[in-house]
Amino acid sequence: MSDVRIVDVDVSFVDHITQSGRSFDYPKDGILAEVKKAMLQELTRANPSGGTPVKAEVTVLNVFIANGATGVLLGSSASSITAKTRLFRTDNGALVGRGMDVSGSSGARPTILGAAAIKTPEQEIKLAAADLAKKTKRRIYDQKS
């Protein structure tokens, strides 16, 4: 897909979004806005000379927002966002390639001591969304790192 140029991004939630199996109370609009912002920044500048303009449709499948309590209890303290991204041509709406599921995280903070490094929910979402966008870009353009 090296010839595509992403010109727009739509972001939505899957019908029954969960936070790792539980409903969550973090503002969904805030998550959508942060994912869209990160995707627009990362994807629209990735290949400005690409010959095929496409729109990325991103569907958020799962969100986990770490907090100190889960970090201490589970020994895991990374927030994550998993999303499916599909690309559609802007001229005729045709799907380009296959959809891809990608996960982004706020970064590994192993062990119980990692719980101390957990940031505010807003900061955790920003970190996970930025990582999701970078990994999605790599998948679209078949980059290894």
N, C-alpha and C positions, 0 to 999 in steps of 0.2 A: 504493500500500500504506500510505497514511497512517493507516488505521484499526487497524493491527496493534499489539499490545503483546507484546513478546518477554518470556517468563517463564522460559525455560530455554535452555541451549545445550549441545549435544553436539559434541565435536570428535574427529575420527579422521583417520588417514592413508589416502591412496589405497593400494591394495595394494602397489605397488612405488614407494615414495617415493624420490626422488633429490634430490641437491643438484646442480642444473644438469647433469644427465647422469651424475653419479657417485654411487655410494653414499656415505654419510657416517657418521661415527662419533660425532656429538654425540648425547647421550641423547634418544631420541625422546620419552620420557615428559616430559622437561623442556620440550620444544617444545610438546607437546600441552597441558601444564599452563599454560604462559604464554599460549598462544593462547586457551584457555578463560577464563582470568582476565581477559584484556583484553576479550574479547567479552562476558562477563557484565557487566563494569563499564560498558562503553560501550552495549551494546544494551538491557539491561534497564531502564536509566534514560532511554532515548531518548524514549519515548512512554508514560508511565505511565497516561494516560487512554485509551489505545487500546481500542476495543471488542472486538477479536478477539484472544484470547490465542493465541500461537503459540510453537512451539519452533524454534529455529534449529539446523539440522544443518550443521556446518562440516566439510568434507573438505579437508585440507591436500594440495595437489597437488605443490608444489615448495618446496624450502627452499635458500637460498644463504646461507651464513655467511661474511662477508668476513673476511679476515685480511691482515696486512701484506704478505705475499708476493704474493698475488693483486692487491692494490692497486698495488704497485710494477710488477709485470709487465704487468697489463692496464690500468692507469690507471683502474680502477673499484674503488670501495671501499664500496659500499652492500650491506648484507645485505638479503635479501628473503624474503617468504613469500607464496605464491600459494595461494588456497583457493577452493573452490566452496561457496557458502552457499545452502541451501534452507530455506524456512519451511513448517512444517506446523501446521495448526490442532490445538490440544490437545483439542478436544471430539470430533472425528471423524477426525483424522489426514490430512485432505485437504491437498494441496499448495496453497500460496498463491502466486500469481504464478509466475514462472519462476526457476530457479536462476541465480545470478550468480557469475561468476569475478571475483575482486578480488585485487590484489596490494598488499602493504604493504612499506615499506622502512625502513631505519634512517636514510635521508636521503642525499642526493647529496653526495659528497665528491670532486668531479672532480679530475683530474690526479694525478700521482704523489704530490704533497704531501698529498693527501687520505688516503693510507695511514697517515699519522701520527695521524689522528683516529679510527682504528678502535679500538673498545673491546673488552672481553672478549667471548667468545661469548655468555655469559649476558646481558650488556647489549645486545649486538646483537640477540638474539632478542627481548628485551623491547621495544626500539624498533620493530622490524619488526612485532611482534604488535600493539602499540598503534596503529600506523599502519594496519594491516590492519583493525582493529576500527573505527577512525574512518571509513575509506573504505567499509567495508561498511555502516555506519549511514547514510552519505550516499546510498549506492545504494538501500537499502531505503526510505528516506523521501524519495527524489528531491531531495536537497539539493544545491545547486551548489557550496557551499564548506564 
